[in-house]
């Protein structure tokens, strides 16, 4: 029997601030390539690609449990009265079968949260975030 080298979702675990986050039921992320096209004067052709600021965007899907305090209690977002003291959070996705870091963002902040309450289903929230750095299994520091 051949063993596949493909990474499967059931083998992945999500860590928030270095703590396993079992409430996470999905994760999407988009890495923005840090380059900008520079054009010359009086020409439509791109002369050079210059490095610019780096960022990553993503969203977490999380389950809501009874009396869990939402993402504020999990340390992902600050409550209104402590908004000026908010700290960055970190997210890491680890492949349990190989102990490989698939994705790691050390400094991210929550942009917004959206909660869906569907009849006869779970209450699931989508937490959108923006991050300042990104690592994967080629560059991870875990």
C-alpha positions as CSV (number, residue, x, y, z in Angstrom):
1,X,0.0,0.0,0.0
2,X,1.4,3.4,-1.0
3,X,1.5,6.3,1.4
4,X,0.5,9.7,0.0
5,X,2.6,12.7,0.5
6,X,-0.4,15.0,0.3
7,X,-1.2,16.9,3.5
8,X,-4.8,16.2,4.7
9,X,-6.9,18.5,6.9
10,X,-7.6,15.8,9.6
11,X,-3.9,15.8,10.4
12,X,-3.7,19.5,10.9
13,X,-4.1,21.3,14.2
14,X,-4.5,25.0,14.7
15,X,-2.6,26.9,17.5
16,X,-3.6,30.3,18.7
17,X,-1.0,32.0,20.9
18,X,0.8,28.7,21.1
19,X,-2.2,26.9,22.6
20,X,-4.2,24.3,20.6
21,X,-7.4,25.9,19.4
22,X,-9.9,23.1,19.1
23,X,-12.8,25.5,18.2
24,X,-11.2,26.2,14.8
25,X,-13.1,24.4,12.1
26,X,-11.5,26.1,9.1
27,X,-8.8,28.4,8.0
28,X,-8.2,30.4,4.8
29,X,-5.2,32.6,4.2
30,X,-4.0,34.8,1.4
31,X,-0.3,35.8,1.2
32,X,0.2,39.1,-0.6
33,X,3.3,39.1,-2.8
34,X,5.5,42.0,-1.7
35,X,6.3,43.5,-5.1
36,X,5.2,46.5,-7.0
37,X,5.6,47.2,-10.7
38,X,7.6,50.4,-11.4
39,X,7.1,52.1,-14.7
40,X,9.4,54.5,-16.4
41,X,8.5,58.0,-17.5
42,X,6.5,58.2,-20.7
43,X,6.4,54.4,-21.1
44,X,3.7,51.8,-20.5
45,X,6.2,49.0,-19.9
46,X,7.2,47.8,-16.5
47,X,10.8,48.6,-15.8
48,X,11.4,46.8,-12.5
49,X,9.6,45.0,-9.7
50,X,10.4,46.6,-6.4
51,X,9.9,45.0,-3.0
52,X,7.3,46.7,-0.8
53,X,5.5,46.0,2.5
54,X,4.5,42.4,3.2
55,X,1.2,41.3,4.6
56,X,-1.0,38.3,4.9
57,X,-4.8,38.1,5.2
58,X,-6.9,35.3,6.3
59,X,-10.0,34.1,8.1
60,X,-10.7,31.5,10.7
61,X,-13.9,29.6,11.1
62,X,-14.7,28.9,14.8
63,X,-17.4,27.1,16.7
64,X,-19.3,29.0,19.4
65,X,-19.7,27.0,22.7
66,X,-21.9,27.8,25.6
67,X,-20.4,30.5,27.8
68,X,-17.0,30.5,26.0
69,X,-16.7,34.3,25.7
70,X,-16.3,34.3,22.0
71,X,-13.0,35.3,20.4
72,X,-12.4,37.9,23.0
73,X,-12.0,35.3,25.7
74,X,-9.7,33.3,23.5
75,X,-7.3,36.3,23.2
76,X,-8.0,37.0,19.5
77,X,-9.7,40.3,19.9
78,X,-9.9,42.9,22.7
79,X,-13.1,43.9,24.3
80,X,-14.3,47.5,23.8
81,X,-13.0,48.8,27.2
82,X,-9.5,47.4,26.6
83,X,-9.2,48.2,22.9
84,X,-6.2,50.6,23.4
85,X,-4.2,47.8,25.1
86,X,-4.8,45.2,22.4
87,X,-1.8,43.0,21.6
88,X,-1.0,41.0,18.5
89,X,-1.9,37.4,18.4
90,X,-0.3,34.4,16.6
91,X,-1.7,31.6,14.6
92,X,0.1,28.4,13.6
93,X,-1.1,25.3,11.7
94,X,0.8,22.2,12.3
95,X,0.7,18.9,10.4
96,X,0.5,16.4,13.3
97,X,1.7,13.4,11.2
98,X,5.1,15.0,10.4
99,X,5.3,17.9,13.0
100,X,5.7,20.3,10.1
101,X,4.6,23.9,10.4
102,X,2.3,24.5,7.4
103,X,1.5,28.2,8.2
104,X,2.6,30.6,10.9
105,X,1.7,34.2,11.4
106,X,3.3,35.7,14.5
107,X,1.7,39.2,14.4
108,X,-1.9,39.4,13.4
109,X,-4.9,41.4,14.5
110,X,-8.6,40.8,13.9
111,X,-10.2,43.0,11.3
112,X,-13.8,41.8,11.9
113,X,-15.9,38.9,13.0
114,X,-19.1,37.6,11.5
115,X,-21.3,35.0,13.1
116,X,-23.8,32.8,11.3
117,X,-26.8,31.3,13.2
118,X,-28.4,28.7,11.0
119,X,-31.5,26.7,12.1
120,X,-30.6,23.1,13.0
121,X,-26.9,23.7,12.8
122,X,-23.9,25.0,14.7
123,X,-23.2,28.7,15.4
124,X,-20.1,29.3,13.4
125,X,-18.1,32.6,13.3
126,X,-15.7,33.8,10.6
127,X,-12.9,35.9,12.0
128,X,-11.0,37.9,9.4
129,X,-7.5,38.9,10.2
130,X,-4.5,40.8,8.8
131,X,-0.9,39.8,9.7
132,X,2.5,41.4,9.5
133,X,4.6,38.4,8.9
134,X,4.3,34.9,7.5
135,X,6.3,31.6,7.8
136,X,5.8,28.2,6.4
137,X,7.7,24.9,6.5
138,X,10.5,26.4,4.5
139,X,11.1,29.3,7.0
140,X,9.2,28.4,10.2
141,X,10.6,29.4,13.6
142,X,8.5,27.1,15.8
